[in-house]
Amino acid sequence: MNIKSIGMIAGAVLALALFASAAVNNEPITKNNDTVIVNTAQICKTVRGFKGSTPLQIHIKKNKIVKVEALPNRETPQYFAKAKALLKQFEGKTVKKAAKLEVDGVSGATYSSKALVKNMKQGLEYYQNNK
């Protein structure tokens, strides 16, 4: 085999590995010890911010939200950082209380804010129906 063939095979193996790992990480619900992690990437495919999807990982322990993380997205970083601050309002609340929480959007980041809140609400609903 020549070097070009080896490089092509290595590239194909790497692409396959990346594809497989991406598929595993997009499972809607996973468990890490006693924490359930809800990934909204698949649940909220149609939820859009200003420039596209705004998926989240919602970490739930003993039916209480312990952490919410924004996953990679294409939103404008300076505006998205403002909108992302809304997610702190959900932390520490029970799933039931968080699902009913009314959250105002951030001025200047309205689309991102609404998308994050919708991801949160749909993620919590999915958790309640599939835990």
N, CA, C and O atoms as CSV, one atom per row, in Angstrom:
chain,resi,resn,atom,element,x,y,z
A,1,MET,N,N,0.838,-1.180,0.000
A,1,MET,CA,C,0.000,0.000,0.000
A,1,MET,C,C,0.877,1.235,0.000
A,1,MET,O,O,1.930,1.275,0.636
A,2,ASN,N,N,0.421,2.240,-0.726
A,2,ASN,CA,C,1.188,3.485,-0.729
A,2,ASN,C,C,0.668,4.420,0.361
A,2,ASN,O,O,-0.365,4.160,0.978
A,3,ILE,N,N,1.389,5.495,0.584
A,3,ILE,CA,C,1.060,6.438,1.664
A,3,ILE,C,C,-0.294,7.098,1.430
A,3,ILE,O,O,-1.032,7.346,2.384
A,4,LYS,N,N,-0.627,7.382,0.183
A,4,LYS,CA,C,-1.915,8.007,-0.109
A,4,LYS,C,C,-3.073,7.098,0.304
A,4,LYS,O,O,-4.049,7.574,0.884
A,5,SER,N,N,-2.982,5.814,0.018
A,5,SER,CA,C,-4.030,4.857,0.392
A,5,SER,C,C,-4.158,4.746,1.902
A,5,SER,O,O,-5.267,4.692,2.434
A,6,ILE,N,N,-3.035,4.711,2.585
A,6,ILE,CA,C,-3.056,4.628,4.049
A,6,ILE,C,C,-3.725,5.870,4.626
A,6,ILE,O,O,-4.521,5.773,5.560
A,7,GLY,N,N,-3.406,7.029,4.076
A,7,GLY,CA,C,-4.013,8.282,4.541
A,7,GLY,C,C,-5.514,8.297,4.327
A,7,GLY,O,O,-6.262,8.761,5.188
A,8,MET,N,N,-5.963,7.788,3.178
A,8,MET,CA,C,-7.391,7.746,2.894
A,8,MET,C,C,-8.115,6.798,3.851
A,8,MET,O,O,-9.203,7.106,4.337
A,9,ILE,N,N,-7.504,5.652,4.113
A,9,ILE,CA,C,-8.113,4.687,5.033
A,9,ILE,C,C,-8.171,5.279,6.442
A,9,ILE,O,O,-9.188,5.163,7.126
A,10,ALA,N,N,-7.091,5.908,6.870
A,10,ALA,CA,C,-7.055,6.520,8.206
A,10,ALA,C,C,-8.115,7.619,8.316
A,10,ALA,O,O,-8.771,7.748,9.350
A,11,GLY,N,N,-8.282,8.406,7.258
A,11,GLY,CA,C,-9.290,9.459,7.258
A,11,GLY,C,C,-10.697,8.888,7.353
A,11,GLY,O,O,-11.545,9.421,8.068
A,12,ALA,N,N,-10.939,7.808,6.633
A,12,ALA,CA,C,-12.259,7.176,6.668
A,12,ALA,C,C,-12.551,6.595,8.057
A,12,ALA,O,O,-13.670,6.708,8.558
A,13,VAL,N,N,-11.550,5.978,8.670
A,13,VAL,CA,C,-11.726,5.422,10.016
A,13,VAL,C,C,-12.002,6.544,11.012
A,13,VAL,O,O,-12.868,6.407,11.877
A,14,LEU,N,N,-11.274,7.652,10.896
A,14,LEU,CA,C,-11.481,8.786,11.795
A,14,LEU,C,C,-12.888,9.367,11.620
A,14,LEU,O,O,-13.568,9.666,12.601
A,15,ALA,N,N,-13.315,9.523,10.374
A,15,ALA,CA,C,-14.658,10.057,10.116
A,15,ALA,C,C,-15.731,9.140,10.692
A,15,ALA,O,O,-16.708,9.617,11.269
A,16,LEU,N,N,-15.559,7.837,10.541
A,16,LEU,CA,C,-16.510,6.875,11.083
A,16,LEU,C,C,-16.549,6.950,12.614
A,16,LEU,O,O,-17.623,6.897,13.214
A,17,ALA,N,N,-15.385,7.072,13.236
A,17,ALA,CA,C,-15.319,7.177,14.706
A,17,ALA,C,C,-16.002,8.444,15.189
A,17,ALA,O,O,-16.735,8.413,16.178
A,18,LEU,N,N,-15.771,9.557,14.506
A,18,LEU,CA,C,-16.415,10.816,14.898
A,18,LEU,C,C,-17.925,10.733,14.730
A,18,LEU,O,O,-18.673,11.216,15.580
A,19,PHE,N,N,-18.371,10.129,13.648
A,19,PHE,CA,C,-19.806,9.972,13.417
A,19,PHE,C,C,-20.431,9.105,14.504
A,19,PHE,O,O,-21.499,9.436,15.019
A,20,ALA,N,N,-19.791,8.021,14.851
A,20,ALA,CA,C,-20.314,7.123,15.881
A,20,ALA,C,C,-20.362,7.804,17.235
A,20,ALA,O,O,-21.337,7.643,17.969
A,21,SER,N,N,-19.328,8.565,17.584
A,21,SER,CA,C,-19.328,9.246,18.886
A,21,SER,C,C,-20.377,10.344,18.926
A,21,SER,O,O,-20.980,10.571,19.975
A,22,ALA,N,N,-20.610,11.028,17.820
A,22,ALA,CA,C,-21.641,12.072,17.775
A,22,ALA,C,C,-23.014,11.453,17.972
A,22,ALA,O,O,-23.858,12.035,18.653
A,23,ALA,N,N,-23.251,10.298,17.396
A,23,ALA,CA,C,-24.544,9.639,17.537
A,23,ALA,C,C,-24.780,9.222,18.984
A,23,ALA,O,O,-25.900,9.337,19.481
A,24,VAL,N,N,-23.748,8.742,19.665
A,24,VAL,CA,C,-23.890,8.328,21.057
A,24,VAL,C,C,-24.171,9.536,21.946
A,24,VAL,O,O,-25.003,9.449,22.850
A,25,ASN,N,N,-23.499,10.656,21.711
A,25,ASN,CA,C,-23.650,11.836,22.544
A,25,ASN,C,C,-24.979,12.555,22.336
A,25,ASN,O,O,-25.328,13.421,23.137
A,26,ASN,N,N,-25.718,12.230,21.305
A,26,ASN,CA,C,-26.984,12.894,21.038
A,26,ASN,C,C,-28.187,12.105,21.549
A,26,ASN,O,O,-29.326,12.438,21.221
A,27,GLU,N,N,-27.951,11.075,22.339
A,27,GLU,CA,C,-29.070,10.344,22.936
A,27,GLU,C,C,-29.864,11.320,23.795
A,27,GLU,O,O,-29.270,12.106,24.533
A,28,PRO,N,N,-31.185,11.288,23.717
A,28,PRO,CA,C,-31.981,12.237,24.497
A,28,PRO,C,C,-31.780,12.128,26.011
A,28,PRO,O,O,-31.728,13.148,26.699
A,29,ILE,N,N,-31.668,10.914,26.533
A,29,ILE,CA,C,-31.467,10.748,27.970
A,29,ILE,C,C,-30.339,9.754,28.214
A,29,ILE,O,O,-30.345,8.635,27.700
A,30,THR,N,N,-29.360,10.201,29.021
A,30,THR,CA,C,-28.279,9.326,29.456
A,30,THR,C,C,-28.148,9.452,30.971
A,30,THR,O,O,-28.685,10.378,31.579
A,31,LYS,N,N,-27.433,8.515,31.564
A,31,LYS,CA,C,-27.220,8.555,33.006
A,31,LYS,C,C,-25.731,8.553,33.292
A,31,LYS,O,O,-24.958,7.844,32.648
A,32,ASN,N,N,-25.342,9.365,34.275
A,32,ASN,CA,C,-23.969,9.425,34.745
A,32,ASN,C,C,-24.040,9.298,36.260
A,32,ASN,O,O,-24.304,10.274,36.963
A,33,ASN,N,N,-23.800,8.081,36.758
A,33,ASN,CA,C,-23.989,7.766,38.181
A,33,ASN,C,C,-25.436,8.024,38.566
A,33,ASN,O,O,-26.333,7.375,38.028
A,34,ASP,N,N,-25.690,8.951,39.481
A,34,ASP,CA,C,-27.066,9.218,39.912
A,34,ASP,C,C,-27.650,10.470,39.264
A,34,ASP,O,O,-28.662,10.995,39.730
A,35,THR,N,N,-27.024,10.948,38.198
A,35,THR,CA,C,-27.498,12.130,37.483
A,35,THR,C,C,-28.023,11.731,36.105
A,35,THR,O,O,-27.361,11.010,35.358
A,36,VAL,N,N,-29.208,12.206,35.789
A,36,VAL,CA,C,-29.795,11.997,34.462
A,36,VAL,C,C,-29.470,13.225,33.633
A,36,VAL,O,O,-29.633,14.354,34.097
A,37,ILE,N,N,-29.009,13.008,32.400
A,37,ILE,CA,C,-28.669,14.125,31.516
A,37,ILE,C,C,-29.603,14.079,30.314
A,37,ILE,O,O,-29.643,13.094,29.577
A,38,VAL,N,N,-30.345,15.153,30.132
A,38,VAL,CA,C,-31.259,15.275,29.000
A,38,VAL,C,C,-30.577,16.142,27.951
A,38,VAL,O,O,-30.215,17.285,28.228
A,39,ASN,N,N,-30.402,15.609,26.762
A,39,ASN,CA,C,-29.792,16.329,25.651
A,39,ASN,C,C,-30.912,16.712,24.682
A,39,ASN,O,O,-31.590,15.841,24.138
A,40,THR,N,N,-31.101,18.000,24.472
A,40,THR,CA,C,-32.227,18.450,23.649
A,40,THR,C,C,-31.914,18.510,22.151
A,40,THR,O,O,-32.761,18.944,21.370
A,41,ALA,N,N,-30.732,18.089,21.737
A,41,ALA,CA,C,-30.367,18.171,20.314
A,41,ALA,C,C,-31.360,17.425,19.423
A,41,ALA,O,O,-31.745,17.935,18.371
A,42,GLN,N,N,-31.772,16.244,19.824
A,42,GLN,CA,C,-32.718,15.459,19.029
A,42,GLN,C,C,-34.170,15.809,19.356
A,42,GLN,O,O,-35.042,15.758,18.488
A,43,ILE,N,N,-34.415,16.163,20.614
A,43,ILE,CA,C,-35.775,16.464,21.063
A,43,ILE,C,C,-36.291,17.754,20.427
A,43,ILE,O,O,-37.465,17.844,20.068
A,44,CYS,N,N,-35.429,18.735,20.291
A,44,CYS,CA,C,-35.827,20.082,19.846
A,44,CYS,C,C,-35.204,20.457,18.503
A,44,CYS,O,O,-34.709,21.571,18.337
A,45,LYS,N,N,-35.229,19.547,17.564
A,45,LYS,CA,C,-34.617,19.797,16.249
A,45,LYS,C,C,-35.174,21.039,15.552
A,45,LYS,O,O,-34.448,21.715,14.824
A,46,THR,N,N,-36.426,21.338,15.761
A,46,THR,CA,C,-37.053,22.458,15.048
A,46,THR,C,C,-36.990,23.771,15.820
A,46,THR,O,O,-37.404,24.807,15.300
A,47,VAL,N,N,-36.480,23.748,17.049
A,47,VAL,CA,C,-36.382,24.976,17.847
A,47,VAL,C,C,-35.166,25.757,17.357
A,47,VAL,O,O,-34.050,25.239,17.326
A,48,ARG,N,N,-35.400,27.010,16.974
A,48,ARG,CA,C,-34.340,27.825,16.387
A,48,ARG,C,C,-34.153,29.126,17.141
A,48,ARG,O,O,-35.113,29.769,17.566
A,49,GLY,N,N,-32.887,29.498,17.295
A,49,GLY,CA,C,-32.539,30.818,17.808
A,49,GLY,C,C,-32.406,31.757,16.619
A,49,GLY,O,O,-33.130,31.612,15.634
A,50,PHE,N,N,-31.496,32.714,16.694
A,50,PHE,CA,C,-31.316,33.664,15.605
A,50,PHE,C,C,-30.626,33.019,14.403
A,50,PHE,O,O,-30.981,33.301,13.258
A,51,LYS,N,N,-29.635,32.150,14.662
A,51,LYS,CA,C,-28.873,31.539,13.571
A,51,LYS,C,C,-28.975,30.021,13.508
A,51,LYS,O,O,-28.214,29.385,12.779
A,52,GLY,N,N,-29.882,29.439,14.244
A,52,GLY,CA,C,-30.017,27.984,14.180
A,52,GLY,C,C,-30.383,27.386,15.517
A,52,GLY,O,O,-30.882,28.067,16.413
A,53,SER,N,N,-30.124,26.092,15.634
A,53,SER,CA,C,-30.514,25.373,16.848
A,53,SER,C,C,-29.660,25.793,18.048
A,53,SER,O,O,-28.515,26.220,17.899
A,54,THR,N,N,-30.246,25.661,19.233
A,54,THR,CA,C,-29.579,26.041,20.483
A,54,THR,C,C,-29.766,24.920,21.514
A,54,THR,O,O,-30.433,25.120,22.529
A,55,PRO,N,N,-29.181,23.746,21.260
A,55,PRO,CA,C,-29.411,22.603,22.144
A,55,PRO,C,C,-28.799,22.777,23.536
A,55,PRO,O,O,-27.862,23.549,23.742
A,56,LEU,N,N,-29.367,22.028,24.474
A,56,LEU,CA,C,-28.926,22.079,25.866
A,56,LEU,C,C,-28.670,20.680,26.398
A,56,LEU,O,O,-29.147,19.689,25.846
A,57,GLN,N,N,-27.906,20.619,27.482
A,57,GLN,CA,C,-27.819,19.438,28.317
A,57,GLN,C,C,-28.357,19.850,29.673
A,57,GLN,O,O,-27.853,20.785,30.295
A,58,ILE,N,N,-29.381,19.150,30.127
A,58,ILE,CA,C,-30.007,19.433,31.412
A,58,ILE,C,C,-29.636,18.303,32.370
A,58,ILE,O,O,-29.988,17.146,32.138
A,59,HIS,N,N,-28.929,18.639,33.440
A,59,HIS,CA,C,-28.468,17.650,34.420
A,59,HIS,C,C,-29.465,17.619,35.587
A,59,HIS,O,O,-29.697,18.630,36.250
A,60,ILE,N,N,-30.044,16.447,35.822
A,60,ILE,CA,C,-31.089,16.289,36.836
A,60,ILE,C,C,-30.664,15.208,37.827
A,60,ILE,O,O,-30.316,14.091,37.446
A,61,LYS,N,N,-30.701,15.568,39.098
A,61,LYS,CA,C,-30.348,14.625,40.157
A,61,LYS,C,C,-31.449,14.658,41.211
A,61,LYS,O,O,-31.771,15.717,41.750
A,62,LYS,N,N,-32.019,13.504,41.498
A,62,LYS,CA,C,-33.120,13.393,42.463
A,62,LYS,C,C,-34.257,14.356,42.124
A,62,LYS,O,O,-34.798,15.041,42.991
A,63,ASN,N,N,-34.599,14.386,40.842
A,63,ASN,CA,C,-35.703,15.195,40.316
A,63,ASN,C,C,-35.492,16.704,40.487
A,63,ASN,O,O,-36.454,17.472,40.485
A,64,LYS,N,N,-34.243,17.121,40.633
A,64,LYS,CA,C,-33.897,18.529,40.770
A,64,LYS,C,C,-32.838,18.885,39.728
A,64,LYS,O,O,-31.910,18.114,39.488
A,65,ILE,N,N,-32.984,20.050,39.118
A,65,ILE,CA,C,-32.028,20.478,38.095
A,65,ILE,C,C,-30.771,20.987,38.794
A,65,ILE,O,O,-30.821,21.943,39.569
A,66,VAL,N,N,-29.647,20.336,38.510
A,66,VAL,CA,C,-28.397,20.730,39.153
A,66,VAL,C,C,-27.504,21.584,38.244
A,66,VAL,O,O,-26.672,22.359,38.718
A,67,LYS,N,N,-27.695,21.425,36.924
A,67,LYS,CA,C,-26.867,22.204,35.990
A,67,LYS,C,C,-27.520,22.183,34.616
A,67,LYS,O,O,-28.128,21.191,34.213
A,68,VAL,N,N,-27.380,23.306,33.901
A,68,VAL,CA,C,-27.849,23.382,32.517
A,68,VAL,C,C,-26.690,23.919,31.688
A,68,VAL,O,O,-26.123,24.966,32.001
A,69,GLU,N,N,-26.345,23.195,30.632
A,69,GLU,CA,C,-25.250,23.604,29.758
A,69,GLU,C,C,-25.756,23.831,28.344
A,69,GLU,O,O,-26.533,23.037,27.812
A,70,ALA,N,N,-25.310,24.915,27.750
A,70,ALA,CA,C,-25.604,25.156,26.343
A,70,ALA,C,C,-24.594,24.373,25.512
A,70,ALA,O,O,-23.394,24.419,25.782
A,71,LEU,N,N,-25.072,23.667,24.518
A,71,LEU,CA,C,-24.204,22.906,23.617
A,71,LEU,C,C,-23.776,23.808,22.452
A,71,LEU,O,O,-24.348,24.880,22.258
A,72,PRO,N,N,-22.782,23.380,21.683
A,72,PRO,CA,C,-22.318,24.209,20.564
A,72,PRO,C,C,-23.457,24.630,19.629
A,72,PRO,O,O,-24.367,23.855,19.337
A,73,ASN,N,N,-23.376,25.873,19.174
A,73,ASN,CA,C,-24.400,26.438,18.299
A,73,ASN,C,C,-23.765,27.523,17.432
A,73,ASN,O,O,-22.570,27.795,17.541
A,74,ARG,N,N,-24.568,28.134,16.580
A,74,ARG,CA,C,-24.057,29.155,15.660
A,74,ARG,C,C,-24.517,30.562,16.033
A,74,ARG,O,O,-24.389,31.483,15.226
A,75,GLU,N,N,-25.046,30.743,17.233
A,75,GLU,CA,C,-25.509,32.062,17.665
A,75,GLU,C,C,-24.318,33.024,17.801
A,75,GLU,O,O,-23.178,32.589,17.963
A,76,THR,N,N,-24.589,34.315,17.735
A,76,THR,CA,C,-23.554,35.323,17.924
A,76,THR,C,C,-23.104,35.270,19.381
A,76,THR,O,O,-23.920,35.487,20.277
A,77,PRO,N,N,-21.826,34.988,19.639
A,77,PRO,CA,C,-21.356,34.755,21.007
A,77,PRO,C,C,-21.711,35.846,22.015
A,77,PRO,O,O,-22.132,35.527,23.127
A,78,GLN,N,N,-21.557,37.116,21.663
A,78,GLN,CA,C,-21.818,38.177,22.644
A,78,GLN,C,C,-23.289,38.239,23.049
A,78,GLN,O,O,-23.595,38.522,24.207
A,79,TYR,N,N,-24.193,37.983,22.124
A,79,TYR,CA,C,-25.621,37.994,22.442
A,79,TYR,C,C,-26.040,36.695,23.124
A,79,TYR,O,O,-26.861,36.694,24.041
A,80,PHE,N,N,-25.462,35.598,22.661
A,80,PHE,CA,C,-25.814,34.308,23.236
A,80,PHE,C,C,-25.390,34.233,24.707
A,80,PHE,O,O,-26.085,33.622,25.520
A,81,ALA,N,N,-24.277,34.840,25.046
A,81,ALA,CA,C,-23.819,34.846,26.441
A,81,ALA,C,C,-24.857,35.514,27.340
A,81,ALA,O,O,-25.084,35.069,28.466
A,82,LYS,N,N,-25.480,36.569,26.850
A,82,LYS,CA,C,-26.531,37.244,27.628
A,82,LYS,C,C,-27.742,36.326,27.794
A,82,LYS,O,O,-28.292,36.207,28.889
A,83,ALA,N,N,-28.146,35.689,26.723
A,83,ALA,CA,C,-29.313,34.806,26.762
A,83,ALA,C,C,-29.041,33.588,27.644
A,83,ALA,O,O,-29.925,33.132,28.370
A,84,LYS,N,N,-27.833,33.069,27.581
A,84,LYS,CA,C,-27.462,31.870,28.335
A,84,LYS,C,C,-27.591,32.089,29.848
A,84,LYS,O,O,-27.804,31.136,30.597
A,85,ALA,N,N,-27.462,33.330,30.291
A,85,ALA,CA,C,-27.602,33.643,31.712
A,85,ALA,C,C,-28.986,33.270,32.247
A,85,ALA,O,O,-29.143,33.038,33.445
A,86,LEU,N,N,-29.983,33.212,31.373
A,86,LEU,CA,C,-31.345,32.815,31.771
A,86,LEU,C,C,-31.387,31.399,32.342
A,86,LEU,O,O,-32.234,31.090,33.180
A,87,LEU,N,N,-30.489,30.557,31.897
A,87,LEU,CA,C,-30.519,29.156,32.293
A,87,LEU,C,C,-30.277,28.967,33.789
A,87,LEU,O,O,-30.714,27.972,34.367
A,88,LYS,N,N,-29.592,29.907,34.412
A,88,LYS,CA,C,-29.331,29.833,35.862
A,88,LYS,C,C,-30.643,29.844,36.663
A,88,LYS,O,O,-30.698,29.302,37.766
A,89,GLN,N,N,-31.681,30.450,36.116
A,89,GLN,CA,C,-32.969,30.523,36.818
A,89,GLN,C,C,-33.588,29.139,37.044
A,89,GLN,O,O,-34.400,28.960,37.952
A,90,PHE,N,N,-33.207,28.177,36.225
A,90,PHE,CA,C,-33.772,26.834,36.326
A,90,PHE,C,C,-33.019,25.965,37.339
A,90,PHE,O,O,-33.587,25.027,37.898
A,91,GLU,N,N,-31.761,26.274,37.568
A,91,GLU,CA,C,-30.930,25.445,38.445
A,91,GLU,C,C,-31.409,25.515,39.892
A,91,GLU,O,O,-31.749,26.584,40.399
A,92,GLY,N,N,-31.427,24.354,40.546
A,92,GLY,CA,C,-31.859,24.268,41.930
A,92,GLY,C,C,-33.351,24.027,42.097
A,92,GLY,O,O,-33.820,23.770,43.206
A,93,LYS,N,N,-34.082,24.108,41.027
A,93,LYS,CA,C,-35.537,23.908,41.087
A,93,LYS,C,C,-35.877,22.450,40.773
A,93,LYS,O,O,-35.118,21.751,40.101
A,94,THR,N,N,-37.026,22.012,41.271
A,94,THR,CA,C,-37.494,20.687,40.898
A,94,THR,C,C,-37.912,20.732,39.429
A,94,THR,O,O,-38.171,21.802,38.877
A,95,VAL,N,N,-37.974,19.576,38.816
A,95,VAL,CA,C,-38.374,19.500,37.410
A,95,VAL,C,C,-39.772,20.088,37.224
A,95,VAL,O,O,-40.026,20.815,36.264
A,96,LYS,N,N,-40.666,19.771,38.141
A,96,LYS,CA,C,-42.050,20.250,38.039
A,96,LYS,C,C,-42.115,21.776,38.117
A,96,LYS,O,O,-42.805,22.403,37.313
A,97,LYS,N,N,-41.401,22.382,39.079
A,97,LYS,CA,C,-41.398,23.843,39.218
A,97,LYS,C,C,-40.716,24.502,38.027
A,97,LYS,O,O,-41.186,25.526,37.531
A,98,ALA,N,N,-39.619,23.928,37.570
A,98,ALA,CA,C,-38.885,24.502,36.437
A,98,ALA,C,C,-39.726,24.460,35.166
A,98,ALA,O,O,-39.670,25.383,34.354
A,99,ALA,N,N,-40.496,23.405,34.991
A,99,ALA,CA,C,-41.341,23.268,33.796
A,99,ALA,C,C,-42.413,24.354,33.737
A,99,ALA,O,O,-42.866,24.729,32.655
A,100,LYS,N,N,-42.818,24.858,34.910
A,100,LYS,CA,C,-43.854,25.895,34.968
A,100,LYS,C,C,-43.275,27.308,35.068
A,100,LYS,O,O,-44.024,28.284,35.035
A,101,LEU,N,N,-41.975,27.422,35.186
A,101,LEU,CA,C,-41.321,28.713,35.379
A,101,LEU,C,C,-41.525,29.636,34.180
A,101,LEU,O,O,-41.313,29.234,33.035
A,102,GLU,N,N,-41.933,30.859,34.447
A,102,GLU,CA,C,-42.083,31.870,33.402
A,102,GLU,C,C,-40.799,32.701,33.367
A,102,GLU,O,O,-40.425,33.323,34.361
A,103,VAL,N,N,-40.133,32.706,32.220
A,103,VAL,CA,C,-38.850,33.397,32.084
A,103,VAL,C,C,-38.957,34.441,30.993
A,103,VAL,O,O,-39.392,34.145,29.880
A,104,ASP,N,N,-38.557,35.675,31.313
A,104,ASP,CA,C,-38.546,36.744,30.313
A,104,ASP,C,C,-37.294,36.628,29.461
A,104,ASP,O,O,-36.244,36.198,29.938
A,105,GLY,N,N,-37.411,37.014,28.197
A,105,GLY,CA,C,-36.268,37.014,27.301
A,105,GLY,C,C,-35.320,38.159,27.607
A,105,GLY,O,O,-35.652,39.076,28.358
A,106,VAL,N,N,-34.154,38.094,27.023
A,106,VAL,CA,C,-33.139,39.131,27.196
A,106,VAL,C,C,-33.227,40.091,26.020
A,106,VAL,O,O,-33.211,39.672,24.863
A,107,SER,N,N,-33.319,41.377,26.322
A,107,SER,CA,C,-33.369,42.393,25.274
A,107,SER,C,C,-32.087,42.330,24.448
A,107,SER,O,O,-30.986,42.310,24.998
A,108,GLY,N,N,-32.236,42.298,23.139
A,108,GLY,CA,C,-31.090,42.219,22.241
A,108,GLY,C,C,-30.742,40.786,21.864
A,108,GLY,O,O,-30.005,40.550,20.907
A,109,ALA,N,N,-31.275,39.834,22.618
A,109,ALA,CA,C,-31.032,38.419,22.331
A,109,ALA,C,C,-32.357,37.656,22.425
A,109,ALA,O,O,-32.426,36.564,22.988
A,110,THR,N,N,-33.379,38.247,21.871
A,110,THR,CA,C,-34.733,37.710,21.994
A,110,THR,C,C,-34.874,36.323,21.382
A,110,THR,O,O,-35.418,35.425,22.024
A,111,TYR,N,N,-34.397,36.128,20.158
A,111,TYR,CA,C,-34.537,34.828,19.502
A,111,TYR,C,C,-33.787,33.743,20.270
A,111,TYR,O,O,-34.309,32.648,20.482
A,112,SER,N,N,-32.568,34.051,20.682
A,112,SER,CA,C,-31.771,33.078,21.439
A,112,SER,C,C,-32.445,32.764,22.763
A,112,SER,O,O,-32.520,31.601,23.160
A,113,SER,N,N,-32.938,33.788,23.452
A,113,SER,CA,C,-33.610,33.596,24.747
A,113,SER,C,C,-34.807,32.678,24.609
A,113,SER,O,O,-34.952,31.715,25.361
A,114,LYS,N,N,-35.662,32.980,23.648
A,114,LYS,CA,C,-36.870,32.175,23.448
A,114,LYS,C,C,-36.520,30.735,23.095
A,114,LYS,O,O,-37.170,29.799,23.558
A,115,ALA,N,N,-35.490,30.564,22.274
A,115,ALA,CA,C,-35.085,29.218,21.873
A,115,ALA,C,C,-34.538,28.433,23.063
A,115,ALA,O,O,-34.837,27.247,23.205
A,116,LEU,N,N,-33.750,29.067,23.912
A,116,LEU,CA,C,-33.213,28.380,25.084
A,116,LEU,C,C,-34.327,27.969,26.041
A,116,LEU,O,O,-34.327,26.850,26.554
A,117,VAL,N,N,-35.269,28.865,26.280
A,117,VAL,CA,C,-36.382,28.553,27.180
A,117,VAL,C,C,-37.226,27.421,26.594
A,117,VAL,O,O,-37.659,26.529,27.324
A,118,LYS,N,N,-37.461,27.452,25.292
A,118,LYS,CA,C,-38.249,26.392,24.656
A,118,LYS,C,C,-37.509,25.051,24.723
A,118,LYS,O,O,-38.130,24.015,24.964
A,119,ASN,N,N,-36.189,25.063,24.512
A,119,ASN,CA,C,-35.389,23.842,24.662
A,119,ASN,C,C,-35.519,23.303,26.079
A,119,ASN,O,O,-35.681,22.100,26.283
A,120,MET,N,N,-35.448,24.181,27.035
A,120,MET,CA,C,-35.539,23.787,28.441
A,120,MET,C,C,-36.894,23.148,28.733
A,120,MET,O,O,-36.966,22.067,29.316
A,121,LYS,N,N,-37.953,23.818,28.327
A,121,LYS,CA,C,-39.317,23.320,28.593
A,121,LYS,C,C,-39.558,21.967,27.913
A,121,LYS,O,O,-40.094,21.045,28.528
A,122,GLN,N,N,-39.161,21.856,26.642
A,122,GLN,CA,C,-39.380,20.602,25.923
A,122,GLN,C,C,-38.491,19.485,26.471
A,122,GLN,O,O,-38.903,18.326,26.521
A,123,GLY,N,N,-37.271,19.839,26.882
A,123,GLY,CA,C,-36.379,18.849,27.486
A,123,GLY,C,C,-36.937,18.313,28.793
A,123,GLY,O,O,-36.863,17.113,29.059
A,124,LEU,N,N,-37.496,19.200,29.608
A,124,LEU,CA,C,-38.087,18.778,30.878
A,124,LEU,C,C,-39.343,17.935,30.652
A,124,LEU,O,O,-39.582,16.965,31.371
A,125,GLU,N,N,-40.136,18.306,29.660
A,125,GLU,CA,C,-41.329,17.514,29.329
A,125,GLU,C,C,-40.916,16.114,28.875
A,125,GLU,O,O,-41.528,15.121,29.270
A,126,TYR,N,N,-39.881,16.044,28.049
A,126,TYR,CA,C,-39.382,14.752,27.574
A,126,TYR,C,C,-38.911,13.901,28.756
A,126,TYR,O,O,-39.191,12.705,28.826
A,127,TYR,N,N,-38.197,14.535,29.672
A,127,TYR,CA,C,-37.718,13.831,30.874
A,127,TYR,C,C,-38.887,13.272,31.672
A,127,TYR,O,O,-38.867,12.109,32.075
A,128,GLN,N,N,-39.903,14.094,31.900
A,128,GLN,CA,C,-41.055,13.649,32.697
A,128,GLN,C,C,-41.796,12.485,32.044
A,128,GLN,O,O,-42.348,11.629,32.735
A,129,ASN,N,N,-41.807,12.455,30.729
A,129,ASN,CA,C,-42.518,11.392,30.017
A,129,ASN,C,C,-41.675,10.136,29.796
A,129,ASN,O,O,-42.218,9.080,29.473
A,130,ASN,N,N,-40.345,10.238,29.967
A,130,ASN,CA,C,-39.468,9.120,29.609
A,130,ASN,C,C,-38.464,8.718,30.690
A,130,ASN,O,O,-37.540,7.954,30.410
A,131,LYS,N,N,-38.622,9.205,31.893
A,131,LYS,CA,C,-37.622,8.903,32.931
A,131,LYS,C,C,-37.626,7.490,33.413
A,131,LYS,O,O,-36.829,7.132,34.281
